Amino acid sequence: MKRSLYSAAAILAVCAAVPALAADYADLRPAYPNNWSSGTENPLRIESGIRYWYSVGEQEHSIGSYTQKMETKTSSGEAFVRIDDFSTSTYVEATGGYGIAHEGTYSTNGGMDLDLPAARLGYVGADFGWLPLATEQGGLGFVAGYQYTNDSPDTGRANFTTAQTANDIAWSDKTGVWSVGGDSKVNDFNIHALKLGLAGRFDAGGFDVTGEAAATPYAWVSGTAGSFSLPGQTATFRQASAATINGFGYGASGKLMVGFHPTDNFTIRVGGRASYLTGQYDATYDTARITPPVQTTPGGDFSAPGLTKQNYIINNNPFSMFRYGALVEVSGRF
């Protein structure tokens, strides 16, 4: 009986204390509702789309006394993807494009302008940006990147002999008539360029402005000057290869785009882009000197022809490449 009385007294004491405890801890967080979340937004935004670039390209090349000027007008299609990380104020962007229609002119050694037979333009690049001066409306900071470009107007092909030894010369020991095979290559200018500069974006909700101004501190230029033709060639002294080029350059580039947002996830942008590169490269090529067959005795057979090859290099050949034009972009973001 006493144990029951003690238990009843303990229960009454606890019941009396509950209101006081509830009063002391009234600020405790209630149980989580079914739709509770942390409220943290995804710090990443991905934007991808396509662009149309109508550009004008101007190039000048000099190899020794040989000079050539080129102008191309190109319609290019390109695709891009950009990922912004708002938690670190950084972004990465990858771009690739290809010229789908070309026209233009070229002149050689100061001669008259001729129509370009064809041209080739292709490019891929990747950028990393950091915008430390960031606000809710955008940011300003730095960008570094790499871009590969092949910008090769076709200005004709210079013929060269493919004979490597005297065995490659076709000849007749009865008549002394001889000949050699030939070949040719098109221009092929490859540029591997680094980029370092300033970048920024301002987003007002209904529209945005994106800009970039960068230097090209170093670019490696290589390929083939297929239109180069060695002056002073004769039947027995001939160019024996296309001119291979290797050198470096430097320059600058810039881009400015204004975007409009018909919806939160859809953007249309218009603007322009330009790049300039100048520098010097070395041009390397082979020559072939042919010793024609000689009749050893009157009315007799002819001796075999001979061939001597030599490699030449022309140093410090200046060049410049300038391309600018209008951009139209359609993109989505999520």
C-alpha positions as CSV (number, residue, x, y, z in Angstrom):
1,M,0.0,0.0,0.0
2,K,2.8,2.4,0.8
3,R,4.5,1.6,-2.5
4,S,1.3,2.6,-4.4
5,L,1.1,5.9,-2.4
6,Y,4.7,6.7,-3.3
7,S,4.1,6.1,-7.0
8,A,1.0,8.2,-7.0
9,A,2.9,11.0,-5.3
10,A,5.7,10.9,-7.9
11,I,3.3,11.0,-10.8
12,L,1.6,14.1,-9.3
13,A,4.9,15.8,-8.8
14,V,5.9,15.2,-12.5
15,C,2.6,16.5,-13.7
16,A,3.0,19.6,-11.6
17,A,6.5,20.3,-13.0
18,V,5.6,19.9,-16.7
19,P,3.9,23.4,-17.1
20,A,7.0,25.0,-15.5
21,L,9.4,23.2,-17.8
22,A,7.3,24.1,-20.8
23,A,7.4,27.7,-19.7
24,D,11.2,27.7,-19.4
25,Y,11.7,26.1,-22.9
26,A,8.9,27.8,-24.8
27,D,11.5,28.9,-27.5
28,L,12.6,25.5,-28.5
29,R,12.2,24.8,-32.3
30,P,9.1,22.8,-33.1
31,A,9.2,19.5,-35.0
32,Y,10.2,19.7,-38.7
33,P,7.2,20.2,-41.0
34,N,7.0,17.8,-44.0
35,N,8.1,20.4,-46.5
36,W,11.0,21.8,-44.5
37,S,14.4,22.4,-46.3
38,S,17.6,24.2,-45.6
39,G,16.8,27.0,-48.0
40,T,20.3,26.8,-49.6
41,E,20.2,27.4,-53.4
42,N,22.3,25.5,-55.9
43,P,25.5,27.6,-56.3
44,L,26.0,26.3,-59.9
45,R,24.4,27.7,-63.0
46,I,24.9,26.1,-66.4
47,E,24.3,28.0,-69.6
48,S,24.7,26.6,-73.1
49,G,23.8,27.7,-76.6
50,I,24.8,28.4,-80.2
51,R,26.2,31.4,-81.9
52,Y,26.5,32.8,-85.4
53,W,29.6,34.9,-86.2
54,Y,30.0,36.9,-89.3
55,S,33.6,38.0,-89.4
56,V,36.2,39.7,-91.6
57,G,39.7,38.3,-91.6
58,E,42.8,40.2,-92.8
59,Q,46.2,38.5,-93.0
60,E,49.7,39.6,-94.3
61,H,52.6,37.2,-94.7
62,S,56.2,37.7,-95.9
63,I,58.7,35.1,-96.6
64,G,61.9,36.7,-97.8
65,S,60.9,38.8,-100.8
66,Y,57.6,36.9,-101.2
67,T,54.6,38.7,-99.8
68,Q,50.9,38.0,-99.7
69,K,47.8,39.8,-98.4
70,M,44.5,38.1,-97.8
71,E,41.0,39.2,-96.9
72,T,38.2,36.7,-96.0
73,K,34.5,37.2,-95.1
74,T,33.3,34.1,-93.2
75,S,30.0,32.9,-91.7
76,S,30.7,30.6,-88.7
77,G,28.5,28.5,-86.5
78,E,29.6,27.7,-82.9
79,A,28.5,26.1,-79.7
80,F,29.4,26.9,-76.1
81,V,28.8,25.9,-72.6
82,R,29.5,28.0,-69.4
83,I,29.3,26.9,-65.8
84,D,29.2,29.6,-63.1
85,D,30.0,28.7,-59.5
86,F,28.6,31.5,-57.4
87,S,30.0,30.1,-54.1
88,T,33.6,30.8,-55.4
89,S,32.8,33.6,-57.9
90,T,34.4,31.5,-60.7
91,Y,33.3,30.2,-64.1
92,V,34.6,28.0,-66.9
93,E,33.5,28.3,-70.5
94,A,34.3,26.1,-73.5
95,T,33.7,27.2,-77.1
96,G,34.0,25.5,-80.5
97,G,33.2,26.9,-84.0
98,Y,33.7,26.3,-87.7
99,G,33.4,28.4,-90.8
100,I,30.6,27.3,-93.1
101,A,30.8,29.9,-95.9
102,H,33.7,32.0,-97.2
103,E,34.5,34.6,-99.7
104,G,37.4,37.1,-100.2
105,T,40.4,38.2,-102.2
106,Y,44.2,38.0,-102.1
107,S,47.2,39.6,-103.8
108,T,50.7,38.3,-104.2
109,N,53.9,40.5,-104.3
110,G,51.8,43.6,-104.6
111,G,49.8,42.4,-107.7
112,M,46.2,42.7,-108.5
113,D,43.5,41.3,-106.2
114,L,42.2,37.8,-107.1
115,D,39.2,35.9,-105.7
116,L,39.9,33.3,-103.0
117,P,39.3,29.8,-104.3
118,A,38.4,28.6,-100.8
119,A,39.2,29.2,-97.1
120,R,39.1,27.3,-93.8
121,L,38.3,28.6,-90.3
122,G,38.0,26.4,-87.2
123,Y,38.5,27.1,-83.5
124,V,38.1,25.6,-80.0
125,G,38.9,27.2,-76.7
126,A,38.5,27.0,-72.9
127,D,38.5,29.8,-70.4
128,F,38.7,30.0,-66.6
129,G,37.4,33.2,-64.9
130,W,37.5,34.5,-61.4
131,L,35.3,37.5,-60.5
132,P,36.3,38.6,-57.0
133,L,34.4,42.0,-57.3
134,A,31.0,40.3,-57.3
135,T,27.6,41.5,-56.3
136,E,24.1,40.1,-56.8
137,Q,24.0,41.8,-60.2
138,G,27.3,40.5,-61.6
139,G,31.0,40.7,-61.1
140,L,34.3,41.9,-62.4
141,G,37.6,40.0,-62.4
142,F,40.1,38.0,-64.4
143,V,40.1,35.5,-67.2
144,A,42.7,33.1,-68.4
145,G,42.4,30.7,-71.3
146,Y,43.7,28.7,-74.3
147,Q,42.5,28.7,-77.9
148,Y,43.4,26.7,-81.0
149,T,42.6,28.3,-84.3
150,N,43.1,27.2,-87.9
151,D,42.6,30.3,-90.2
152,S,43.8,29.3,-93.6
153,P,42.7,31.2,-96.7
154,D,43.4,29.2,-99.9
155,T,45.6,31.4,-102.1
156,G,46.7,28.7,-104.6
157,R,49.2,25.9,-104.5
158,A,52.9,26.2,-105.5
159,N,54.2,23.2,-107.4
160,F,57.3,21.4,-106.2
161,T,59.2,18.4,-107.3
162,T,58.8,15.2,-105.3
163,A,62.1,13.7,-106.5
164,Q,64.2,12.6,-103.6
165,T,67.1,10.9,-105.4
166,A,68.3,10.5,-109.0
167,N,66.3,7.2,-109.1
168,D,63.1,9.4,-109.0
169,I,64.0,11.0,-112.4
170,A,62.3,9.3,-115.3
171,W,64.7,9.4,-118.3
172,S,65.6,7.7,-121.6
173,D,69.2,6.7,-122.2
174,K,68.5,6.8,-126.0
175,T,67.1,10.4,-126.2
176,G,68.2,12.0,-123.0
177,V,64.6,13.2,-122.3
178,W,63.9,13.4,-118.6
179,S,61.1,14.4,-116.2
180,V,60.3,14.5,-112.5
181,G,57.1,14.2,-110.5
182,G,55.4,17.1,-108.7
183,D,53.0,17.9,-105.9
184,S,51.5,20.9,-104.1
185,K,49.9,21.8,-100.7
186,V,47.4,24.3,-99.5
187,N,48.0,27.0,-96.8
188,D,47.6,25.6,-93.3
189,F,48.1,28.1,-90.5
190,N,47.7,26.7,-87.0
191,I,47.7,29.0,-83.9
192,H,47.9,27.8,-80.3
193,A,47.3,30.9,-78.2
194,L,47.2,31.8,-74.5
195,K,44.8,34.4,-73.1
196,L,45.1,36.6,-70.0
197,G,42.9,39.6,-69.2
198,L,39.8,41.1,-67.6
199,A,36.2,39.8,-67.7
200,G,32.9,41.0,-66.3
201,R,29.1,40.5,-66.4
202,F,26.3,42.7,-65.3
203,D,22.8,41.2,-64.9
204,A,19.8,43.4,-64.4
205,G,17.2,40.7,-64.6
206,G,15.7,41.6,-67.9
207,F,19.0,42.1,-69.7
208,D,22.7,41.5,-69.1
209,V,26.0,42.8,-70.4
210,T,29.1,40.5,-70.8
211,G,32.5,41.9,-71.7
212,E,36.1,40.7,-72.0
213,A,39.4,42.4,-72.8
214,A,42.5,40.2,-72.9
215,A,46.1,40.1,-74.1
216,T,47.6,37.2,-76.0
217,P,51.1,37.1,-74.3
218,Y,52.2,34.1,-76.4
219,A,51.0,32.2,-79.4
220,W,52.7,29.4,-81.3
221,V,52.2,29.5,-85.1
222,S,52.9,26.5,-87.3
223,G,51.9,24.8,-90.5
224,T,52.4,25.2,-94.2
225,A,52.7,28.2,-96.5
226,G,51.5,26.2,-99.4
227,S,51.3,29.2,-101.8
228,F,55.0,30.1,-101.3
229,S,56.9,29.8,-104.6
230,L,60.7,30.0,-104.7
231,P,61.8,32.8,-107.1
232,G,64.4,32.0,-109.8
233,Q,63.4,28.4,-110.5
234,T,64.5,26.8,-113.8
235,A,64.2,23.4,-115.4
236,T,67.2,22.1,-113.5
237,F,66.8,24.1,-110.2
238,R,63.4,23.6,-108.5
239,Q,61.7,23.9,-105.2
240,A,61.5,20.5,-103.7
241,S,58.9,20.9,-100.9
242,A,56.3,23.2,-99.6
243,A,57.4,25.9,-97.0
244,T,57.0,24.7,-93.4
245,I,56.5,27.5,-90.9
246,N,57.2,27.6,-87.2
247,G,57.2,30.8,-85.0
248,F,55.6,32.8,-82.3
249,G,53.3,35.8,-82.0
250,Y,51.4,38.0,-79.5
251,G,48.4,40.2,-79.6
252,A,45.0,41.0,-78.0
253,S,41.4,40.1,-78.2
254,G,38.0,41.4,-76.9
255,K,34.3,40.7,-76.8
256,L,31.2,42.6,-75.8
257,M,27.7,41.1,-75.7
258,V,24.3,42.5,-74.6
259,G,21.7,39.9,-73.7
260,F,17.9,40.0,-73.3
261,H,15.9,37.5,-71.2
262,P,12.4,36.8,-72.6
263,T,12.1,34.2,-69.9
264,D,14.2,33.3,-66.8
265,N,16.0,30.5,-68.7
266,F,16.1,31.8,-72.2
267,T,18.6,34.5,-73.5
268,I,19.2,36.2,-76.8
269,R,22.5,38.2,-77.1
270,V,24.0,40.4,-79.8
271,G,27.5,41.9,-79.9
272,G,30.9,41.6,-81.4
273,R,34.3,40.0,-81.1
274,A,37.8,40.8,-82.4
275,S,41.3,39.4,-82.2
276,Y,44.7,40.5,-83.5
277,L,48.0,38.5,-83.7
278,T,51.4,39.5,-85.0
279,G,54.8,38.0,-84.8
280,Q,57.5,36.2,-86.8
281,Y,58.1,32.7,-88.0
282,D,60.8,30.7,-89.8
283,A,60.1,29.1,-93.2
284,T,61.9,25.9,-94.1
285,Y,61.9,24.3,-97.6
286,D,64.0,22.0,-99.8
287,T,65.5,22.7,-103.3
288,A,66.6,20.2,-105.9
289,R,69.3,20.8,-108.4
290,I,69.2,18.4,-111.4
291,T,72.1,17.3,-113.6
292,P,70.4,16.4,-116.9
293,P,71.6,13.4,-119.0
294,V,74.6,14.0,-121.2
295,Q,75.4,12.1,-124.4
296,T,78.8,10.5,-123.8
297,T,79.7,10.0,-127.4
298,P,78.3,11.3,-130.7
299,G,75.3,9.1,-131.5
300,G,75.7,7.1,-128.3
301,D,73.6,6.7,-125.2
302,F,73.1,9.3,-122.6
303,S,74.5,9.1,-119.1
304,A,72.1,9.0,-116.1
305,P,70.9,12.2,-114.6
306,G,71.8,13.4,-111.1
307,L,70.0,15.1,-108.3
308,T,71.3,17.1,-105.4
309,K,69.0,18.3,-102.6
310,Q,69.5,21.1,-100.1
311,N,67.5,22.4,-97.2
312,Y,67.0,26.2,-96.7
313,I,65.6,28.3,-93.8
314,I,64.5,31.9,-94.0
315,N,64.4,33.4,-90.5
316,N,62.2,36.1,-88.9
317,N,59.4,36.4,-91.5
318,P,56.8,38.8,-90.2
319,F,53.1,38.1,-90.3
320,S,49.8,39.5,-88.9
321,M,46.3,38.1,-88.5
322,F,43.3,40.3,-87.7
323,R,39.7,39.0,-87.4
324,Y,36.6,40.9,-86.2
325,G,32.9,40.7,-86.6
326,A,29.3,40.6,-85.3
327,L,27.9,37.9,-82.9
328,V,24.4,36.6,-82.4
329,E,23.7,34.1,-79.6
330,V,20.8,32.0,-78.4
331,S,21.2,30.2,-75.1
332,G,19.4,28.5,-72.2
333,R,20.4,28.3,-68.6
334,F,19.5,26.1,-65.7
